[in-house]
């Protein structure tokens, strides 16, 4: 049986090589990113001087508990490196993110980063994106309208509910999430553009041409996948 937690830890440990003293570091959200944050905390307590940019309230709490000095996003114009997880990674290093509900803040920080380092267990590597339902963040008052429009793109969206049930999940920015099971996504950039053109869609979980390095945990080891030169295009 594959030990996914051990793979997450292996990927997180490998990502530490990309963090240097004096950097502003984007701190991702989710269980795999959490391993990296705890490892960074250990290095900070040992003398590493960095400042972190958290991508969610959950991440902020963890980073503060680890003693990592933080900066508010509004005080920075550039991030040196971001370490974050992913729900899916394809062979071209395109991503689906947002399972943890922080995709808007994650994408803002990723787009501001000189390098985006994505860490994941081997189960996140897929031949084609779409097995994981694509999260789409929407304005709350328009969610029913947008759900109907999203059906025309080939999915039946589900309004994400809170874990305790009975109420819609609300993002840190006060929006709703529609989880969209598209199945295999033939053309992720095209779908991303279609979502961007929908008024009321705040952001979506397709991270196209954003990852510079993907680190996949495999057992106790890690495989490093590097992208070619990335354009400045962002979806």
C-alpha positions, 0 to 999 in steps of 0.5 A: 500500500502506498503511504501518501503521507510519507510521499507528501513529506518527501516532496516537502523535504525536497522543496526546502532546497529552493528556499534561501535566506532573505527570501519572501516565501509564499506559503500554500494551503493544504496537507502537503503544503502544511508539511513544508510549512512545518519544515520551514518553521524548523529552519526558521527556529534554527536561524533561517531568515525569511518572511512568509506570505500565507494563502489562507487563514488556515495557513496563517495560523499554522505559520504563526504557530511555527514562528515564521515571520509573516507579511500581509499581501498588500505590502509586497509586489513580488514573491521570491518563491512559493511552495504549494500543493495541487489536486492534480498535475498533468505531464505538461505541469498544468494543475488543478488546485482549490480543493482546500478552498483557497484557490483565489489567494493561491493564484494571486500569490503564485502569479506574483512569484518568481518561482512556483514549486508544487509538491504532491504525492504520486497519486496527484500525477494524472495523464489528463486533468479532470478526474478531480472536480474543478473548483470555480469560485463565484459571487454568492448571489449569482451561483445558481445562474453560473451553475446553469452556464457551467452546464453548457461547458459540459459539467453538472456543478455542485455547490460546495458545503461546509464540512459540518453540513447544512450551509454553503462553504464560504471562502476567505474572500466571502465567495462560494465554490462550485465543484465542476466534474468535467471529466477529462479536460481536453484543452485546459487553456481553452476551458480556462479562457471560457471561465474567465469570460463569465461575469460572476466567476471570481477565479477557477482552479486551473493553474495554466503555465504557472508551475516552474517545478513539480516535486512528486513524492514516490515512497521515501524519495522525490522526483523533480519535474522542471518546466521549460521556460514559462511565459508571462501568460496567466489563466 
